[in-house]
Each structure stands twice: as C-alpha cells, then as structure tokens.
Amino acid sequence: MRASLIFLSITTLVATSFSSRAQDTTYLSLDDCMKYALKHNYTAKNSHLDVLIQEAQIKETLAAAYPHINGKAEFDDYVNPPATFLPGSAAALFQPNAHIPPDTSIPVSFISKYSASATLNGSQTIFDGSVLVALKARKSVLELARQNAEVSNETIRYNVLKAYNSLVIAYRQFAITKDALSYARSIEHDIRVTQQAGFAEKIDVERTSVQVNNLSSDSIRISNLLTVSEQLLKFQMGMDINTPIQLTDTDVAVRKQETFSLLDEEADYNRVPEFRLSEAALKVNEFNVQRYKLAALPSLNAFANTGYTYATGIFSDLFHTQYILSTLVGLQLNVPIFNGFLRTNQLREAKLNVEKSQNNIELVKQTIDFQTAQSRTSLKNAVLQAESQHRNLDLANDVLDLSEKKYKAGVGSNMEVTQAQTDQLRAQTNYFNALLDVINAEADLKKALGLLK
C-alpha cells in the first residue's frame, strides 16, 4: 500500500507539473542547446567580450600611427610677481629720476601681473619600428583572441553534448522504471486477489510487495537524478534552471549510426581549436621578435605648436592689449644608443618564446594523436559493451515474457516472474550504463577530432 501511495504521489506530481507548464515548455534539439549556450553561457559571453577587448587594445596601439593634437588655454595671476635684483647703476637706466645709489641693488619685475595664453600642439610619428610591427601584427593578435574564444566555445559544446545525452538516457531509464513499477503493482494486485481466494500464500504477496517497494525507491532515485541532470544541462546552457524544457533528439538508434561513422573519421589538426590557437600564438611571438629587432632603429617624429600670449598689469585690459603669436615646427630623431642591454634581452626572450610556441605546437599534435587514438579505442570498447548488454537485455526481456506467460497459464509461479523482472531491471541498468559510456567516449572523440560544431 505504501508503494502504491509513493507511485501515485510521483505520478501526480509529474503530471501536475507538466500540465501546468506545458504551454511554456521549450522544445530543444541538441543543436538548439549548443546555439543557446554560445549566446547565454557566461563563459561564452566573456570569451566574446575578450575578443572585443582585444579589438579595442589593437586600436589603442594603432593610435600611435595617427596625428596627436592637443589644445591648451591658461590664465595666470601673479599675486606676487617674481622679481630680479639689479645693481643700482643698472636700475637707474629704468628709473633715471629715482637717484638710486650705484652701490645698492633693487628688485625689478619683468613679468606682468596678468597673463593668458592659448596654444595648439600637434605631433606625428613618421617612423617607429614598434608602430610598424603593431600595424602588421594586428590581424594575428586578433586571431589569437578569437581562437582563445573558440577553445572556450568548444568546451561549452562538449559539456552541453554530454549533459544532453545523459539526460536523454535518464529520461528513457525513468520511463522504463515507471513501466516496470506499474507492471509490478498489477502483479501485486493479482496475487492479493488470489490470496484472498485462498490460492496463494502470504509470502507470495510479501515477496511481490518487496519488489514493488524496490521499484518505487528506484523510481524516486531516478526521478531525482533526472531533475539534477536537467538542471545540469540548463546550467551548461546558461538557462534559468526553472525553465521547463523537453528534448527532441531522443532517437538512440540514430545516435548509434552516427557513432559508427565517427569511428571512421580521419584526424585533421586544423579542425582542432587548440592547434589553431597554438599557431596563432606562434605568429604573435614571431612579431614580437620583429618588434625588438626594429627597436634598434631610430624613430622620427614631426611636431608643431602655435599659440597666442597676452600680458598686462590691468585685468580689464587683458584681451585688449597687444598679443604675441608664436609658431614652432620641427623634427625629432631619437637614436637608441645604449639601454643597459634591455633590448638585447627582450629580443632573446622573444626568440625563446617563439621556440616555446613551436614546441607547444608539436605537443598539441602529440596530444591530439593520443586523445584521438585513446578515444577511438574507448568508443569501440564502449560500443561492444553496449551491444553485449543490449543482447543481455533482449534475453532478460524474453525470460520475463516467458515467465509471465507461464504464470498466466498457471504452470509458473509469481516468484519466477519476480526474479525475471529483477534480472530484467539489472540488465536494463547495465545497458544504460553502457550507453552512458558510449556517449562519453563519443563526446571525447568528437572533441579530439575537432568536430564539436
């Protein structure tokens, strides 16, 4: 009775949940989930922002190649204007009627109390090795950022693929467990009726009740696992975990065909994001070598400035007195001579980074080869194991079917049916575990081959 109440509660809860939210249910294929994740997963969002940040940084670097123009306006009020001490003989030239003794010194100011100026400054880099390399390297630097983002996106696709397929298996396992529980409850009811008629013993009823209770517990466990698996998929997608969803790619037979075709897929380094990332890093490091080499060359800059200057001792006359216009143009040549071997060591470091990047490319190749071979072998073994477990499940289904026929014909016992159902559930569990191994191995091989698109 307790098992019946548990089953009824689970069924009611699931039915109520689906009926109340059916109109809001989002139907998702595997491709839909991946596209949604690449738009809403926060890691994917940050990867996209990293690309935009790199674009902004490139433009910041390229700003050195454009003219720089600055304007400046200034007003000065000398509360105590600076003065210079002059000997009496010199001061007498400025104040001839003051009768200044020649052996004394007096302060004389040559600065007006009020002054104002407005200037415009401009500069333009004509030649600079660092700027030249930055112009050439901007595409490679941006490609490095994009490949970094692609590596992150591939990881997201990988996680979504595993979560989606695991949820598909969990749905099927839950459905089969519910069917088994419904059948066990039917058997329990028949035996209770038979017992009441005096044709069955109490132990037969209790044995069947134990089976129903075990199935009820399994149903609750799988239902909780189903909820967690669904929430995991939503988390990987960046979706609100309270959003009701329903999967559409649930045909396992089609997945088996895809799995067999995947085993024959040839490896291609250029498909793998990690390999393209390593190549992009190598190009950037090679540009660093060029940058430090060109840093030994002189840099040439042009500059110009022009402005007006006003000065007076009376504030109201500040902009009505005579002004001075000054203009300056020129070239500046900076010649690096010695900087304490800084550039030499920077160049050496850049060359070592190039060598390191070359080693990383070879390491990525080896890693791809190893992961491809390992994943291919794991997938073959998982497929063989799944086929074996599927055959065992077919046999268990045949045994259960035969036991049911014998029981209904009156030539078999309910104990045989219970044992056959237990064996069938064990075979189903083993089969689903084998399917999960196939799914995980398939995801690993797709990732190794760079086929997570």
C-alpha positions, 0 to 999 in steps of 0.5 A, a space after each residue: 500500500 505504501 508503494 502504491 501511495 509513493 507511485 501515485 504521489 510521483 505520478 501526480 506530481 509529474 503530471 501536475 507539473 507538466 500540465 501546468 507548464 506545458 504551454 511554456 515548455 521549450 522544445 530543444 534539439 541538441 543543436 538548439 542547446 549548443 546555439 543557446 549556450 554560445 549566446 547565454 553561457 557566461 563563459 561564452 559571453 566573456 570569451 566574446 567580450 575578450 575578443 572585443 577587448 582585444 579589438 579595442 587594445 589593437 586600436 589603442 596601439 594603432 593610435 600611435 600611427 595617427 596625428 596627436 593634437 592637443 589644445 591648451 588655454 591658461 590664465 595666470 595671476 601673479 599675486 606676487 610677481 617674481 622679481 630680479 635684483 639689479 645693481 643700482 647703476 643698472 636700475 637707474 637706466 629704468 628709473 633715471 629720476 629715482 637717484 638710486 645709489 650705484 652701490 645698492 641693488 633693487 628688485 625689478 619685475 619683468 613679468 606682468 601681473 596678468 597673463 593668458 595664453 592659448 596654444 595648439 600642439 600637434 605631433 606625428 610619428 613618421 617612423 617607429 619600428 614598434 608602430 610598424 610591427 603593431 600595424 602588421 601584427 594586428 590581424 594575428 593578435 586578433 586571431 589569437 583572441 578569437 581562437 582563445 574564444 573558440 577553445 572556450 566555445 568548444 568546451 561549452 559544446 562538449 559539456 552541453 553534448 554530454 549533459 544532453 545525452 545523459 539526460 536523454 538516457 535518464 529520461 528513457 531509464 525513468 520511463 522504463 522504471 515507471 513501466 516496470 513499477 506499474 507492471 509490478 503493482 498489477 502483479 501485486 494486485 493479482 496475487 492479493 486477489 488470489 490470496 484472498 481466494 485462498 490460492 496463494 500464500 502470504 509470502 507470495 504477496 510479501 515477496 511481490 510487495 518487496 519488489 514493488 517497494 524496490 521499484 518505487 525507491 528506484 523510481 524516486 532515485 531516478 526521478 531525482 537524478 533526472 531533475 539534477 541532470 536537467 538542471 545540469 544541462 540548463 546550467 551548461 546552457 546558461 538557462 534559468 534552471 526553472 525553465 521547463 524544457 523537453 528534448 527532441 533528439 531522443 532517437 538512440 538508434 540514430 545516435 548509434 549510426 552516427 557513432 559508427 561513422 565517427 569511428 571512421 573519421 580521419 584526424 585533421 589538426 586544423 579542425 582542432 581549436 587548440 592547434 589553431 590557437 597554438 599557431 596563432 600564438 606562434 605568429 604573435 611571438 614571431 612579431 614580437 621578435 620583429 618588434 625588438 629587432 626594429 627597436 634598434 632603429 631610430 624613430 622620427 617624429 614631426 611636431 608643431 605648436 602655435 599659440 597666442 600670449 597676452 600680458 598686462 598689469 590691468 585685468 580689464 585690459 587683458 584681451 585688449 592689449 597687444 598679443 604675441 603669436 608664436 609658431 614652432 615646427 620641427 623634427 625629432 630623431 631619437 637614436 637608441 644608443 645604449 639601454 643597459 642591454 634591455 633590448 638585447 634581452 627582450 629580443 632573446 626572450 622573444 626568440 625563446 618564446 617563439 621556440 616555446 610556441 613551436 614546441 607547444 605546437 608539436 605537443 598539441 599534435 602529440 596530444 591530439 594523436 593520443 586523445 584521438 587514438 585513446 578515444 577511438 579505442 574507448 568508443 569501440 570498447 564502449 560500443 561492444 559493451 553496449 551491444 553485449 548488454 543490449 543482447 543481455 537485455 533482449 534475453 532478460 526481456 524474453 525470460 520475463 515474457 516467458 515467465 509471465 506467460 507461464 504464470 498466466 497459464 498457471 504452470 509458473 509461479 509469481 516468484 519466477 516472474 519476480 526474479 525475471 523482472 529483477 534480472 530484467 531491471 539489472 540488465 536494463 541498468 547495465 545497458 544504460 550504463 553502457 550507453 552512458 559510456 558510449 556517449 562519453 567516449 563519443 563526446 571525447 572523440 568528437 572533441 579530439 577530432 575537432 568536430 564539436 560544431 
